[in-house]
């Protein structure tokens, strides 16, 4: 099988101890929002990612500080991203930052940013 050239990552804070359902909902928000950013700013990346099958990887960081650091790094690398804040209707307080969607973008560029992170 040919290796994917593009991918999207969704990075979660593990300190929040979210339920599986909440993680799934937040992942959906991050995937759609980050993909929309890519579609607007890097249409060729978005098209190639869609054609390849929309590869997504779920990763984790320890806390909000780790997530915000990753957001700054994504911005510095000119990667499209979306920081997700919850409305606070169920498990966590309003405006809690839950996850960060990055890309889709070229895999080698994404790896520079996320290769040191562990799978969720």
DSSP file (Angstrom, degrees, kcal/mol; ACC not computed):
  #  RESIDUE AA STRUCTURE BP1 BP2  ACC     N-H-->O    O-->H-N    N-H-->O    O-->H-N    TCO  KAPPA ALPHA  PHI   PSI    X-CA   Y-CA   Z-CA
    1    1 A X              0   0    0      0, 0.0     2,-0.1     0, 0.0     0, 0.0   0.000 360.0 360.0 360.0 135.6    0.0    0.0    0.0
    2    2 A X        -     0   0    0      1,-0.1     2,-0.1     3,-0.0     3,-0.1  -0.398 360.0-110.6 -66.3 140.0    1.2    3.4   -0.9
    3    3 A X        -     0   0    0      1,-0.1     2,-0.1    -2,-0.1    -1,-0.1  -0.459  35.1-105.4 -72.6 144.3    2.2    5.7    2.0
    4    4 A X        -     0   0    0     -2,-0.1    -1,-0.1     1,-0.1     3,-0.1  -0.441  23.5-163.4 -68.1 140.5   -0.1    8.7    2.7
    5    5 A X  S    S+     0   0    0     -2,-0.1   102,-2.9    43,-0.1   103,-0.3   0.629  73.9  40.1 -96.9 -18.6    1.3   12.0    1.6
    6    6 A X  E     +A  106   0A   0    100,-0.3     2,-0.3    42,-0.1    49,-0.3  -0.944  64.0 167.3-131.6 150.3   -1.1   14.1    3.7
    7    7 A X  E     -A  105   0A   0     98,-2.2    98,-1.9    -2,-0.3    97,-0.5  -0.989  24.5-139.6-156.0 164.2   -2.6   13.8    7.1
    8    8 A X  E     - b   0  56A   0     47,-1.8    49,-2.1    -2,-0.3     2,-0.4  -0.964  18.3-156.9-122.1 141.5   -4.6   15.6    9.8
    9    9 A X  E     -Ab 102  57A   0     93,-2.5    93,-3.0    -2,-0.4     2,-0.5  -0.940   6.0-161.2-119.9 147.2   -3.9   15.3   13.5
   10   10 A X  E     -Ab 101  58A   0     47,-2.7    49,-2.9    -2,-0.4     2,-0.5  -0.992  12.6-160.7-125.1 121.9   -6.2   15.9   16.4
   11   11 A X  E     -Ab 100  59A   0     89,-2.9    89,-2.1    -2,-0.5     2,-0.3  -0.902   6.6-162.9-112.6 126.2   -4.4   16.5   19.7
   12   12 A X  E     -Ab  99  60A   0     47,-2.4    49,-2.7    -2,-0.5     2,-0.5  -0.783  22.0-122.4-109.6 148.4   -6.3   16.1   23.0
   13   13 A X  E     - b   0  61A   0     85,-1.8     3,-0.4    -2,-0.3     5,-0.3  -0.774  19.3-164.3 -80.3 125.3   -5.6   17.2   26.5
   14   14 A X  S >  S+     0   0    0     47,-2.3     3,-0.8    -2,-0.5    48,-0.1   0.609  78.6  75.4 -89.7 -10.4   -5.5   14.1   28.7
   15   15 A X  T 3  S+     0   0    0     47,-0.7    -1,-0.2    46,-0.3    48,-0.1   0.707  86.2  64.6 -71.6 -17.0   -5.8   16.0   32.0
   16   16 A X  T 3  S-     0   0    0     -3,-0.4    -1,-0.2    82,-0.1    -2,-0.1   0.726  89.2-148.5 -78.6 -21.5   -9.6   16.6   31.3
   17   17 A X    <   -     0   0    0     -3,-0.8    -3,-0.1    -4,-0.2    -2,-0.1   0.930  25.6-170.3  52.6  51.5  -10.4   12.9   31.5
   18   18 A X        -     0   0    0     -5,-0.3    -1,-0.1     1,-0.1    -2,-0.0  -0.355  22.9-107.7 -71.9 150.9  -13.2   13.2   28.9
   19   19 A X     >  -     0   0    0      1,-0.1     4,-2.5    -2,-0.1     5,-0.2  -0.294  33.0-106.3 -69.1 163.7  -15.7   10.4   28.2
   20   20 A X  H  > S+     0   0    0      1,-0.2     4,-2.3     2,-0.2     5,-0.1   0.886 121.6  51.6 -59.5 -39.8  -15.4    8.5   24.9
   21   21 A X  H  > S+     0   0    0      2,-0.2     4,-2.2     1,-0.2    -1,-0.2   0.901 109.7  48.3 -64.7 -41.1  -18.5   10.3   23.6
   22   22 A X  H  > S+     0   0    0      2,-0.2     4,-2.7     1,-0.2     5,-0.2   0.898 110.8  51.4 -66.5 -40.5  -17.2   13.7   24.5
   23   23 A X  H  X S+     0   0    0     -4,-2.5     4,-2.6     1,-0.2    -2,-0.2   0.926 109.8  50.2 -60.9 -44.0  -13.8   12.9   22.8
   24   24 A X  H  X S+     0   0    0     -4,-2.3     4,-2.0     2,-0.2    -2,-0.2   0.918 112.0  47.0 -61.3 -44.0  -15.7   11.8   19.7
   25   25 A X  H  X S+     0   0    0     -4,-2.2     4,-2.0     1,-0.2    -2,-0.2   0.923 113.8  46.8 -64.4 -44.3  -17.7   15.0   19.6
   26   26 A X  H  X S+     0   0    0     -4,-2.7     4,-2.5     1,-0.2    -1,-0.2   0.869 109.4  55.0 -67.3 -35.8  -14.7   17.2   20.1
   27   27 A X  H  X S+     0   0    0     -4,-2.6     4,-3.0    -5,-0.2     5,-0.2   0.901 106.6  51.9 -61.8 -40.8  -12.7   15.2   17.5
   28   28 A X  H  X S+     0   0    0     -4,-2.0     4,-2.3     2,-0.2     5,-0.3   0.925 109.7  48.3 -61.3 -44.9  -15.5   16.0   15.0
   29   29 A X  H  X S+     0   0    0     -4,-2.0     4,-2.4     1,-0.2     5,-0.2   0.936 115.2  45.1 -59.6 -46.5  -15.4   19.7   15.8
   30   30 A X  H  X S+     0   0    0     -4,-2.5     4,-2.5     2,-0.2     5,-0.3   0.911 113.0  49.5 -66.0 -43.6  -11.6   19.7   15.4
   31   31 A X  H  X S+     0   0    0     -4,-3.0     4,-2.0     2,-0.2    -1,-0.2   0.936 116.2  41.2 -62.8 -47.6  -11.5   17.6   12.2
   32   32 A X  H  X S+     0   0    0     -4,-2.3     4,-2.2    -5,-0.2    -2,-0.2   0.933 117.3  47.2 -67.6 -46.0  -14.1   19.7   10.4
   33   33 A X  H  X S+     0   0    0     -4,-2.4     4,-1.9    -5,-0.3    -2,-0.2   0.916 115.0  44.4 -65.5 -44.1  -12.8   23.1   11.6
   34   34 A X  H  X S+     0   0    0     -4,-2.5     4,-2.2    -5,-0.2    -1,-0.2   0.901 112.9  52.0 -68.2 -39.6   -9.2   22.4   10.7
   35   35 A X  H  X S+     0   0    0     -4,-2.0     4,-2.7    -5,-0.3    -2,-0.2   0.890 108.1  52.2 -62.1 -38.4  -10.1   20.9    7.3
   36   36 A X  H  X S+     0   0    0     -4,-2.2     4,-1.8     2,-0.2    -1,-0.2   0.898 107.9  51.1 -65.2 -39.6  -12.1   24.0    6.5
   37   37 A X  H  X S+     0   0    0     -4,-1.9     4,-2.2     2,-0.2     5,-0.3   0.917 111.6  48.1 -60.9 -42.5   -9.1   26.2    7.4
   38   38 A X  H  X S+     0   0    0     -4,-2.2     4,-3.2    65,-0.2     8,-0.3   0.918 107.9  54.5 -64.3 -43.1   -7.0   24.0    5.1
   39   39 A X  H  < S+     0   0    0     -4,-2.7    -1,-0.2     1,-0.2    -2,-0.2   0.873 113.2  43.6 -58.5 -36.9   -9.6   24.3    2.3
   40   40 A X  H  < S+     0   0    0     -4,-1.8     3,-0.2    -5,-0.1    -1,-0.2   0.886 127.8  25.6 -74.7 -39.6   -9.5   28.1    2.5
   41   41 A X  H  < S+     0   0    0     -4,-2.2    -2,-0.2     1,-0.2    -3,-0.2   0.765 134.2  24.1-100.8 -28.8   -5.7   28.5    2.8
   42   42 A X    >X  +     0   0    0     -4,-3.2     4,-2.1    -5,-0.3     3,-0.6  -0.554  63.7 168.7-139.3  67.6   -4.1   25.5    1.1
   43   43 A X  H 3> S+     0   0    0      1,-0.3     4,-2.6    -3,-0.2     5,-0.2   0.821  77.0  55.5 -57.1 -36.3   -6.7   24.1   -1.3
   44   44 A X  H 3> S+     0   0    0      2,-0.2     4,-2.3     1,-0.2    -1,-0.3   0.899 108.0  49.0 -65.6 -39.6   -4.3   21.7   -3.1
   45   45 A X  H <> S+     0   0    0     -3,-0.6     4,-2.5     2,-0.2    -2,-0.2   0.936 112.2  49.0 -61.6 -45.8   -3.4   20.1    0.3
   46   46 A X  H  X S+     0   0    0     -4,-2.1     4,-2.5    -8,-0.3    -2,-0.2   0.920 111.9  47.9 -61.3 -45.9   -7.1   19.7    1.1
   47   47 A X  H  X S+     0   0    0     -4,-2.6     4,-2.4     2,-0.2    -1,-0.2   0.923 112.9  47.8 -62.6 -44.8   -7.9   18.2   -2.3
   48   48 A X  H  X S+     0   0    0     -4,-2.3     4,-2.1     2,-0.2    -2,-0.2   0.910 112.0  50.1 -63.7 -42.2   -5.0   15.7   -2.1
   49   49 A X  H  X>S+     0   0    0     -4,-2.5     5,-2.8     2,-0.2     4,-0.9   0.913 111.1  49.0 -61.7 -44.3   -5.9   14.7    1.5
   50   50 A X  H ><5S+     0   0    0     -4,-2.5     3,-0.6     1,-0.2    -2,-0.2   0.918 111.3  49.7 -61.1 -43.5   -9.6   14.1    0.4
   51   51 A X  H 3<5S+     0   0    0     -4,-2.4    -1,-0.2     1,-0.2    -2,-0.2   0.856 108.3  53.6 -65.1 -35.7   -8.4   12.0   -2.6
   52   52 A X  H 3<5S-     0   0    0     -4,-2.1    -1,-0.2    -5,-0.2    -2,-0.2   0.661 128.7 -91.0 -74.9 -16.6   -6.1    9.9   -0.4
   53   53 A X  T <<5 -     0   0    0     -4,-0.9    -3,-0.2    -3,-0.6    -2,-0.1   0.543  55.9 -86.9 116.2   9.4   -8.9    9.0    2.1
   54   54 A X      < -     0   0    0     -5,-2.8    -4,-0.1    -6,-0.2   -47,-0.1   0.929  51.0-151.7  62.4  53.1   -8.7   11.8    4.7
   55   55 A X        -     0   0    0    -49,-0.3   -47,-1.8    -6,-0.3     2,-0.4  -0.329  16.6-174.8 -58.6 131.5   -6.1   10.2    7.0
   56   56 A X  E     -b    8   0A   0    -49,-0.2     2,-0.4    48,-0.0   -47,-0.2  -0.987  11.1-164.6-131.8 141.2   -6.5   11.3   10.7
   57   57 A X  E     -b    9   0A   0    -49,-2.1   -47,-2.7    -2,-0.4     2,-0.5  -0.993  11.3-146.4-126.7 131.6   -4.3   10.6   13.7
   58   58 A X  E     +b   10   0A   0     -2,-0.4    62,-2.2   -49,-0.2     2,-0.2  -0.881  27.4 171.0-100.7 124.0   -5.4   11.2   17.3
   59   59 A X  E     -bC  11 119A   0    -49,-2.9   -47,-2.4    -2,-0.5     2,-0.3  -0.684  18.4-134.0-124.1 175.1   -2.6   12.3   19.7
   60   60 A X  E     -bC  12 118A   0     58,-1.8    58,-0.6   -49,-0.2     2,-0.3  -0.972  12.9-172.3-138.9 151.5   -2.3   13.5   23.2
   61   61 A X  E     -b   13   0A   0    -49,-2.7   -47,-2.3    -2,-0.3   -46,-0.3  -0.889  34.7-116.5-129.0 164.0   -0.6   16.2   25.4
   62   62 A X  S    S-     0   0    0     -2,-0.3   -47,-0.7   -49,-0.2     2,-0.2   0.878  79.5 -21.1 -70.0 -39.7   -0.7   16.4   29.1
   63   63 A X  S  > S-     0   0    0    -49,-0.1     4,-1.7   -50,-0.1     3,-0.2  -0.862  77.2 -71.4-159.4-176.8   -2.5   19.7   29.6
   64   64 A X  H  > S+     0   0    0     -2,-0.2     4,-2.8     1,-0.2     5,-0.2   0.881 122.9  57.6 -60.4 -40.6   -3.7   23.1   28.2
   65   65 A X  H  > S+     0   0    0      1,-0.2     4,-2.0     2,-0.2    -1,-0.2   0.908 106.7  49.0 -58.2 -42.8   -0.2   24.5   28.3
   66   66 A X  H  > S+     0   0    0      2,-0.2     4,-1.8     1,-0.2    -1,-0.2   0.877 111.9  49.0 -64.1 -38.3    1.0   21.7   26.0
   67   67 A X  H  X S+     0   0    0     -4,-1.7     4,-2.1     2,-0.2    -2,-0.2   0.910 111.2  48.5 -68.1 -43.2   -1.8   22.2   23.6
   68   68 A X  H  X S+     0   0    0     -4,-2.8     4,-2.1     2,-0.2    -2,-0.2   0.853 109.4  53.3 -67.6 -34.0   -1.2   26.0   23.4
   69   69 A X  H  X S+     0   0    0     -4,-2.0     4,-2.0    -5,-0.2    -1,-0.2   0.921 109.3  49.0 -63.4 -43.9    2.5   25.4   22.8
   70   70 A X  H  X S+     0   0    0     -4,-1.8     4,-2.5     1,-0.2    -2,-0.2   0.878 108.0  54.5 -63.1 -39.1    1.6   23.1   19.9
   71   71 A X  H  X S+     0   0    0     -4,-2.1     4,-2.3     2,-0.2    -1,-0.2   0.931 108.2  49.0 -60.2 -45.8   -0.8   25.7   18.5
   72   72 A X  H  X S+     0   0    0     -4,-2.1     4,-2.2     1,-0.2    -2,-0.2   0.897 111.8  49.3 -61.1 -40.3    2.0   28.3   18.5
   73   73 A X  H  X S+     0   0    0     -4,-2.0     4,-1.7     2,-0.2    -1,-0.2   0.892 109.0  51.8 -67.2 -40.1    4.3   25.9   16.7
   74   74 A X  H  <>S+     0   0    0     -4,-2.5     5,-2.8     1,-0.2    -2,-0.2   0.917 110.5  49.2 -61.5 -42.9    1.7   25.1   14.1
   75   75 A X  H ><5S+     0   0    0     -4,-2.3     3,-1.5     1,-0.2    -2,-0.2   0.914 108.7  52.6 -62.6 -43.1    1.2   28.8   13.4
   76   76 A X  H 3<5S+     0   0    0     -4,-2.2    -1,-0.2     1,-0.3    -2,-0.2   0.819 109.9  48.9 -63.3 -31.2    5.0   29.3   13.1
   77   77 A X  T 3<5S-     0   0    0     -4,-1.7    -1,-0.3    -5,-0.1    -2,-0.2   0.376 115.2-117.8 -87.6   3.9    5.1   26.4   10.5
   78   78 A X  T < 5 +     0   0    0     -3,-1.5     2,-0.4     1,-0.2    -3,-0.2   0.861  61.4 153.6  59.5  38.7    2.2   28.0    8.6
   79   79 A X      < -     0   0    0     -5,-2.8    -1,-0.2    -6,-0.1     2,-0.1  -0.812  48.3-116.0 -95.0 137.2    0.1   24.9    9.2
   80   80 A X        +     0   0    0     -2,-0.4    23,-3.0    24,-0.2     2,-0.3  -0.481  47.3 164.2 -69.4 142.0   -3.7   25.3    9.2
   81   81 A X  E     -D  102   0A   0     21,-0.2     2,-0.3    -2,-0.1    21,-0.2  -0.965  31.5-148.5-153.4 166.1   -5.3   24.6   12.6
   82   82 A X  E     -D  101   0A   0     19,-2.5    19,-2.7    -2,-0.3     2,-0.5  -0.945  11.2-150.9-143.8 120.8   -8.3   24.9   14.8
   83   83 A X  E     -D  100   0A   0     -2,-0.3     2,-0.5    17,-0.2    17,-0.2  -0.808  21.2-144.3 -90.6 127.7   -8.3   25.2   18.6
   84   84 A X  E     -D   99   0A   0     15,-2.9    14,-2.5    -2,-0.5    15,-0.9  -0.822  16.5-173.6-104.6 127.0  -11.5   23.8   20.0
   85   85 A X  E     -D   97   0A   0     -2,-0.5    12,-0.2    12,-0.3     2,-0.1  -0.970  22.7-128.5-117.9 132.2  -13.3   25.3   23.1
   86   86 A X        -     0   0    0     10,-2.9     9,-2.5    -2,-0.4    10,-0.4  -0.443   7.0-135.3 -80.0 150.6  -16.3   23.5   24.6
   87   87 A X        -     0   0    0      7,-0.2     7,-0.2     8,-0.1    -1,-0.1   0.626  39.7-124.8 -78.8 -14.3  -19.6   25.3   25.3
   88   88 A X        +     0   0    0      5,-0.3     6,-0.3     6,-0.1    -2,-0.0   0.802  67.6 132.6  79.5  29.6  -19.7   23.7   28.7
   89   89 A X  S    S+     0   0    0      4,-0.1     4,-0.1     2,-0.0    -1,-0.0   0.638  77.7   7.7 -88.2 -14.0  -23.2   22.1   28.4
   90   90 A X  S    S+     0   0    0      2,-0.3     3,-0.0     3,-0.0   -68,-0.0   0.554 127.7   2.9-129.5 -81.8  -22.2   18.6   29.7
   91   91 A X  S    S+     0   0    0      2,-0.1     2,-0.3   -72,-0.0   -69,-0.0   0.735 113.6  35.7 -95.3 -25.6  -18.9   17.5   31.2
   92   92 A X  S    S-     0   0    0      1,-0.1    -2,-0.3     4,-0.1     3,-0.1  -0.860  87.3 -85.4-133.0 160.9  -16.7   20.5   31.5
   93   93 A X    >   -     0   0    0     -2,-0.3     3,-1.3     1,-0.1    -5,-0.3  -0.231  59.6 -82.7 -64.4 154.6  -16.9   24.2   32.2
   94   94 A X  T 3  S+     0   0    0     -6,-0.3    -7,-0.2     1,-0.2    -6,-0.1  -0.215 112.5  19.7 -55.6 146.1  -17.7   26.7   29.4
   95   95 A X  T 3  S+     0   0    0     -9,-2.5     2,-0.4     1,-0.2    -1,-0.2   0.635  81.1 155.0  67.4  18.6  -14.7   27.8   27.3
   96   96 A X    <   -     0   0    0     -3,-1.3   -10,-2.9   -10,-0.4     2,-0.5  -0.641  45.5-127.8 -73.1 127.9  -12.5   24.9   28.3
   97   97 A X  E     + D   0  85A   0     -2,-0.4   -12,-0.3   -12,-0.2     3,-0.1  -0.681  36.6 169.7 -77.3 121.7  -10.0   24.2   25.5
   98   98 A X  E     -     0   0A   0    -14,-2.5   -85,-1.8    -2,-0.5     2,-0.3   0.826  50.3 -13.5-105.1 -41.7  -10.3   20.5   24.7
   99   99 A X  E     -AD  12  84A   0    -15,-0.9   -15,-2.9   -87,-0.2     2,-0.4  -0.951  49.0-128.3-158.3 172.2   -8.3   19.8   21.6
  100  100 A X  E     -AD  11  83A   0    -89,-2.1   -89,-2.9    -2,-0.3     2,-0.5  -0.995  13.5-155.5-134.0 124.2   -6.4   21.1   18.5
  101  101 A X  E     -AD  10  82A   0    -19,-2.7   -19,-2.5    -2,-0.4     2,-0.4  -0.873  14.3-171.3 -97.6 133.1   -7.0   20.0   15.0
  102  102 A X  E     -AD   9  81A   0    -93,-3.0   -93,-2.5    -2,-0.5   -21,-0.2  -0.992  31.1 -60.1-128.1 130.0   -4.0   20.5   12.7
  103  103 A X  E     -     0   0A   0    -23,-3.0   -65,-0.2    -2,-0.4   -95,-0.2  -0.293  20.4-123.2  85.9-172.3   -4.1   20.1    8.9
  104  104 A X  E    S+     0   0A   0    -97,-0.5    -1,-0.3   -66,-0.1     2,-0.3   0.173  71.1 139.4 -73.6 150.1   -4.5   18.3    6.7
  105  105 A X  E     -A    7   0A   0    -98,-1.9   -98,-2.2    -3,-0.2     5,-0.1  -0.945  61.3 -55.9-157.2 168.6   -1.1   19.1    5.5
  106  106 A X  E >>  -A    6   0A   0     -2,-0.3     4,-2.2  -100,-0.2     3,-0.6  -0.313  50.1-129.1 -55.3 134.4    1.9   17.3    4.0
  107  107 A X  H 3> S+     0   0    0   -102,-2.9     4,-2.8     1,-0.3     5,-0.2   0.858 105.5  55.0 -57.4 -40.2    2.9   14.4    6.2
  108  108 A X  H 3> S+     0   0    0   -103,-0.3     4,-1.1     1,-0.2    -1,-0.3   0.867 110.1  46.7 -66.1 -33.2    6.6   15.4    6.4
  109  109 A X  H <> S+     0   0    0     -3,-0.6     4,-0.7     2,-0.2    -1,-0.2   0.897 113.5  48.4 -71.7 -40.9    5.7   18.9    7.6
  110  110 A X  H >X S+     0   0    0     -4,-2.2     4,-2.4     1,-0.2     3,-0.8   0.879 105.8  58.6 -64.9 -38.4    3.2   17.5   10.1
  111  111 A X  H 3X S+     0   0    0     -4,-2.8     4,-2.0     1,-0.3    -1,-0.2   0.842  96.9  61.2 -63.1 -33.4    5.8   15.0   11.4
  112  112 A X  H 3< S+     0   0    0     -4,-1.1    -1,-0.3     1,-0.2    -2,-0.2   0.842 114.9  35.3 -59.1 -31.9    8.2   17.9   12.3
  113  113 A X  H << S+     0   0    0     -3,-0.8    -2,-0.2    -4,-0.7    -1,-0.2   0.831 131.1  24.2 -90.6 -36.4    5.6   19.1   14.7
  114  114 A X  H >< S+     0   0    0     -4,-2.4     3,-2.1     1,-0.1    -3,-0.2   0.439  82.6 102.3-117.8  -0.1    4.0   16.0   16.1
  115  115 A X  T 3< S+     0   0    0     -4,-2.0    -1,-0.1     1,-0.3    -3,-0.1   0.735  84.3  55.5 -62.9 -20.4    6.4   13.1   15.8
  116  116 A X  T 3  S+     0   0    0     -5,-0.2    -1,-0.3    -3,-0.2     2,-0.2   0.504  90.7  95.3 -88.7  -3.4    7.3   13.3   19.5
  117  117 A X  S <  S-     0   0    0     -3,-2.1     2,-0.2     1,-0.1   -56,-0.1  -0.572  71.5-125.9 -89.5 151.6    3.6   13.0   20.6
  118  118 A X  E     -C   60   0A   0    -58,-0.6   -58,-1.8    -2,-0.2    -2,-0.1  -0.625  29.8 -97.1 -94.0 153.4    2.0    9.7   21.7
  119  119 A X  E      C   59   0A   0     -2,-0.2   -60,-0.3   -60,-0.2    -1,-0.1  -0.357 360.0 360.0 -63.7 147.2   -1.2    8.2   20.2
  120  120 A X              0   0    0    -62,-2.2   -61,-0.2    -2,-0.0    -1,-0.1   0.478 360.0 360.0 -66.5 360.0   -4.3    8.9   22.2
